Amino acid sequence: MSGADERQCVPVQGVPCWVNLMVADLDVARAFYGEVLGWQFRSSSLDDQFLVAMAGGDPVAGLAARRPGLASASVWTPYFAVRDADATAARIRERGATVAVGPMAVGDGRVGVAADRDGATFGFWEGYTQAWSPGEGQAPTRLDLQTRDVFDAAVFYGEVLGWATEQGIDIEHRNDHVLVKLRGRVILSMRGGGVQASPLAHLRPRWLVNFAVDDVERAVSAAMRAGGSRPQPSATTRTAKGFSRTLQDPDGGLFTLAQQES
């Protein structure tokens, strides 16, 4: 979906295949993420206002200039692979959610952007993709949905994306969260804590994109120097492997830094 000439593949239906951020100023975003995460950038065949972030020679994520008339918020958005964008859009609407953009032709595929029943933004893509998957190579280390009702969200996405009928995808329900696995490897999680009425962006239902770094504190310092900020109250999550920090880029886009596993 990056519009690049990397290795192309037919993705598994319903799995994350890309992440993208729409920004007000592409030059500012490129400078910020280049400083904080060490990314390099190249143009995409999709659009002259779309950049592909690269790390270690691998595509990581997309940055695109926000079109006039679109919502002003900058939100990191995961995209899910689907076989039929029109059928996916219909299932989204049938289940009380909103299709905001598309489906429409982009490059050699078709894309749509939607909001689930709690307002978390996600995209869907019909077509070939590059070899990209959360937790592999330089891709984001994980995707987490922060939502109001974990199990309701699992039913919604499972039905929209066809998880139950796809070989290799397993859904693991735990006491307070849901894990989605592809051939035994966790590709995303769903957790509680989203409050639709909260005035704080990092507490509202949304998809969290987590990027791994060698030194979280050093990356946080680089973000502050480059014009980023910490959400208030500060969002720090401790895990068995260390901790992660949620930050805002200069355009208000929220993202999470996690410690790189050795």
Residue pairs with C-beta under 8 A, 6 or more apart in sequence:
1 17
1 18
1 62
1 79
1 107
1 109
1 111
1 125
1 127
1 129
1 130
2 18
2 44
2 46
2 52
2 59
2 62
2 130
2 132
3 44
3 45
3 46
3 47
3 50
3 52
3 107
4 42
4 44
4 45
4 52
4 59
4 130
5 45
6 58
6 59
6 130
6 131
7 130
7 131
8 128
8 129
8 130
9 128
9 129
9 130
9 131
10 128
11 17
11 81
11 128
11 129
12 81
12 166
12 168
12 169
12 182
13 81
13 82
13 83
13 161
13 162
13 166
14 80
14 81
14 82
14 161
14 162
14 163
14 166
14 169
15 80
15 81
15 133
15 169
15 182
15 187
16 78
16 79
16 80
16 81
16 133
16 134
16 143
16 187
16 188
17 79
17 80
17 81
17 125
17 129
17 132
17 133
18 61
18 62
18 78
18 79
18 123
18 125
18 129
18 132
19 61
19 62
19 76
19 77
19 78
19 79
19 140
19 143
19 209
20 61
20 62
20 63
20 64
20 76
20 77
20 79
20 123
21 29
21 61
21 62
21 63
21 64
21 74
21 75
21 76
21 77
21 253
22 64
22 65
22 66
22 70
22 74
22 75
22 77
23 29
23 63
23 64
23 65
23 66
23 74
23 249
23 251
23 253
24 65
24 66
24 72
24 74
24 251
25 65
25 250
25 251
26 49
26 51
26 63
26 64
26 65
28 227
28 250
28 251
29 63
29 249
29 250
29 251
29 253
30 41
30 51
30 63
31 226
32 223
32 226
32 227
32 228
32 249
32 250
33 39
33 53
33 63
33 249
34 40
34 41
35 222
35 223
35 225
35 226
36 219
36 222
36 223
36 226
36 228
36 257
37 53
37 55
37 60
37 211
37 213
37 219
38 55
39 53
39 54
39 55
39 60
39 61
40 53
40 54
40 55
41 51
41 52
41 53
41 54
41 63
42 51
42 52
42 54
43 50
43 51
43 52
44 50
44 51
44 52
44 62
45 107
46 106
46 107
47 64
49 64
49 65
50 62
50 63
50 64
50 65
51 62
51 63
51 64
52 59
52 60
52 61
52 62
53 59
53 60
53 61
53 62
53 63
54 60
54 138
55 138
56 137
56 138
58 137
58 138
58 139
59 130
59 132
59 138
60 138
60 139
60 140
61 140
61 209
66 72
66 74
73 201
73 252
74 249
74 251
74 252
74 253
75 121
75 206
75 253
75 254
76 207
76 208
76 209
76 253
76 254
76 255
77 113
77 121
77 122
77 123
77 207
78 122
78 123
78 143
78 188
78 207
78 209
79 111
79 122
79 123
79 124
79 125
80 122
80 123
80 124
80 125
80 161
81 124
81 125
81 126
81 129
82 88
82 124
82 125
82 126
82 161
83 126
84 126
85 102
85 103
85 110
85 111
85 112
85 124
85 125
85 126
86 103
88 103
88 112
88 124
88 126
88 160
88 161
89 99
89 102
89 103
89 112
89 114
89 124
91 159
91 160
92 98
92 99
92 114
92 160
93 99
95 117
95 156
95 159
95 160
96 117
97 114
97 115
97 116
97 117
97 156
97 160
98 114
98 115
99 112
99 113
99 114
100 113
100 114
100 115
100 121
101 111
101 112
101 113
102 110
102 111
102 112
102 113
103 110
103 111
103 112
103 124
103 126
104 110
104 111
104 112
107 127
108 127
108 128
109 125
109 126
109 127
109 128
110 125
110 126
110 127
111 123
111 124
111 125
111 126
112 123
112 124
113 121
113 122
113 123
114 121
114 122
114 123
114 124
115 121
115 122
116 122
116 147
116 153
116 156
116 157
116 205
117 152
117 153
117 156
118 147
118 148
118 149
118 153
118 194
118 196
118 205
119 196
119 204
119 205
119 206
120 145
120 146
120 147
120 194
120 205
120 206
120 207
121 206
121 207
122 207
124 161
132 139
133 139
133 182
133 187
134 140
134 141
134 142
134 143
134 187
134 188
135 141
135 142
135 185
135 186
135 187
140 209
140 210
140 211
140 212
141 210
141 211
141 212
141 258
141 260
141 261
142 186
142 187
142 188
142 189
142 210
142 258
143 187
143 188
143 189
143 207
143 208
143 209
143 210
144 188
144 189
144 190
144 191
144 207
144 208
144 210
145 153
145 157
145 188
145 189
145 190
145 191
145 205
145 206
145 207
145 208
146 191
146 192
146 193
146 194
146 204
146 205
146 206
146 207
146 208
147 153
147 190
147 191
147 192
147 193
147 194
147 205
148 192
148 194
148 195
148 196
148 205
149 192
150 176
150 177
150 178
150 190
150 191
150 192
151 173
151 178
153 178
153 190
154 171
154 173
154 178
154 190
157 163
157 190
158 164
158 171
163 169
163 171
163 180
164 171
168 182
168 183
169 180
169 181
169 182
170 180
170 181
170 184
171 178
171 179
171 180
171 181
172 178
172 179
172 180
172 181
176 191
176 192
177 189
177 190
177 191
177 192
178 189
178 190
179 186
179 188
179 189
180 186
180 187
180 188
180 189
180 190
181 187
193 203
194 203
194 204
194 205
194 206
195 203
195 204
195 205
196 204
196 205
198 204
200 231
200 232
201 231
201 248
201 252
201 254
202 231
202 235
202 246
202 248
202 254
206 254
208 246
208 254
208 255
208 256
209 255
209 256
210 244
210 255
210 256
210 257
210 258
211 255
211 256
211 257
211 258
212 257
212 258
212 259
212 260
212 261
213 219
213 257
213 258
213 259
213 260
214 260
216 242
216 243
216 244
216 245
216 257
216 258
216 259
219 257
220 230
220 245
220 247
220 257
223 247
223 249
223 257
224 230
226 250
227 249
227 250
228 247
228 248
228 249
228 250
229 247
229 248
230 245
230 246
230 247
230 248
231 246
231 247
231 248
231 254
234 245
235 245
235 246
236 243
236 244
236 245
236 246
237 243
237 244
237 246
237 256
239 258
241 259
241 261
242 258
242 259
243 259
244 256
244 257
244 258
244 259
245 256
245 257
246 254
246 255
246 256
247 254
247 255
247 256
247 257
248 254
249 255
